[in-house]
Amino acid sequence: PDVEPEPPVDAIEAQKKELETIKNGIGATTDTVLYVKDFGAVGDGKTNDGDAIFAALTAAAEQHATVKFEENKTYYVSSVTGSRVAPLMLNNAHGLTIDGCGSTILITPNMRYLRFNDCGNVKLTNLHFDYAVPVYLVGKVVEVNGNDVTYSLDQNPYADNYNFNGGGFSIMYNEGTQERPHMFMGMCVKTGDKQIKV
């Protein structure tokens, strides 16, 4: 079979330089640095920092600046004023950098981590995301009775902290398959210690 020739070394180097130029051009277009703490963010993992993070991000977008979090802190977000769904939410923003400085944003299940609409030249770096509370349960089917299926929950603290009134949940089956099929359940009832019926 025909083998495509390797591109010339100088062509590869030219592509690397082009990518480096693009990479260096992403992010803040001014030297202004804003800090989420100056907008009221606490970073103690308990205080709702949603509004403060959103305000800092909005100001950074307006100034084409860098917004920084305090190093290695944990920021908790359960809501953002104005029915916003994410603390990192931008519309039509260009030329800014978000530097997490190794920090983590913990969100509640009703929130999203970020939402960027019609944005460009935005650099997000050094920021970790996680849920503040468990959002899934792991268990095994122990009984099927008509439409009722009883599961034994295997992992703590999930069974203790899970919101059983969250409006339904999905059960995945054939774990490990590429498509990860699931069924959505409309309600579940906690029937015992580490046991639910759906």
N, C-alpha and C positions, 0 to 999 in steps of 0.2 A: 504493500500500500504506500501511497505517496505520503511523505512526512513534510509538514510545513517547516520551512527553515526558521531557525531561531532569529529573532529580531537583532539587528546590530546593537552592540554594546552601547554606542552613543545614543541610540534611540531609547533604550531602557533608561539611561541616565537622564535624558531629556524629560521622560515621563515622570521620573522620580522628582526632578526639580519642579515640574509643573504641579504635581500633587503637593509638594512642600509649600509652594507659593500659595496655593489655594488654602491649605491648612493654616498657614500663618495669617491669612487674610480673614479668617473666621473669628467672630467675637466682637468685643467692644471696639468702637472706633474712636473713643476718647480715653484719656488717662484717668478719668473720674472713677473713684471707687466708693461704693456705698456699702454699708454693713446692715444686715438684717436686725442686729441688736439696737441700732439707732432708730428703728421703726417699731420697737417694742417687743421683738422676739426674745424669748427667755431661754429656750433650749434646754429645759430641765426634763423633758420627756413626759410632762404632766400638763403644763399650761398649754391651752390652745393657741398656737402661734400662727394660725391660718391667715388672719387679717394682716398681721405684721409682715409675713413673708410676701403676701400678695402686694402690699403697699410698697415694699422695697423693690420688688420686681417691676412694678409699674413705673416707679421713679427711674429705675435703671434703664428701662426701655425708652422713656422720654428723653433721657440724657445720653443714650448710646454708651452706657457705662458698664462697669463690672460690679456685680453685687456679690458680696461675700458673706458666708456663714461663719460662725465661730468654730474654731478647730475642734473636730471630734465630738461635737455635742449632738444631742438627740432632740429633734423638734417634733412635737406632737401636733397633729392637725385633725380636728373633728368637724370643722366647718369653716367656711369663708363667707363673710357678709355678702348679701346680694344674690343668693342662690347660685353662687359659683361652685363648680364641682371639683376644683383643684387649686392648691396653693400656688403652683407654678402654671399660671394661665396667662397666655399672651395672645393678642390679636394684632395682626399687621405690625409686628415688631421686627426691627432690623438693627443689627450691629450692637449686640450686647453679649456679655459673658456672665454666666452663673457659676460661681466657684463654691462648691460645698465644703471645701477644706477638710474633707474626710468625715463630714457629719452625716447624720441619718435623719430622714423625714419618716415618721410613723403616721400612717393615716388610718382612719376608721373605715369600715367596709362601705359606707355610703359615699366616700370620696374617691377621686382618681388622683394619681400622682401629678400628672401634668397634661396640659392641653395647649398646643400651639396651633393657631389658625392663621394662614397666610403670612407666615414668618419666614425670615431668611437671615443668614449670617448670624445665627444664635449658637453660642458655644455653651454646652453644659458639661461640667467636669467635676470629678472628685466628690460626688454626692450619691449617697446610698438611699434606697427606698425599701420600706417594709410595712406590713400591717401592724397596727397597735394591738389588735385582738385576733384570735384565731378566726379564720374564715372558712375552714373546712373541718370535716370529721372523717376519721378513718375507722372502718368497722367491717363486720361480716354479717351476712344474712343468717339468722338463727331460726326464723319461722316464717312461713307463708300461709296466710289464712284468707282465701278469697282475694280481695283487693288490698288487704293489710299485709305489710311486710315489716318484720321486726329485725332490727339490726343490733348487734352487740358492738359497742364503741371501744376501740382498742387503745386509744391514746389519751392521756391526760396532758395538759389541762383542758384540751379541746372540749370534752363533754361538759366540764364545769362552767366554762366561759362562753360556750356557743349560744347565740341568740336564736332560740327555737321559734320565735315569733317574727322572723325576718322576712316573711312573705314567700317562703318556698326555697328550695335548693335543688341542686342537680346531683344525681348519683351516676358516677362513672363506672363502667364495667369493661371487661376485657382490657384491663390495665396493661399498658405496654404496647398496644397496637397503635399504629400511626395516627389513626383518625380519632382515637379516644372517644368512642360513642358514649352518650349519656342520656338519661331521662330526667326531665324536670318534674319535681314533686311539689305539689301545691301546698302541702301542710305536713307537719310532723308533730308528734306528741311525745314528750318525755315520759316513758312508762316505768322507769326504774333507774337505779344507779347505773350510769353508763349504758343505758338502753333507750332506744326510741322506736316508735311505730310510725310508718308513713302510709 
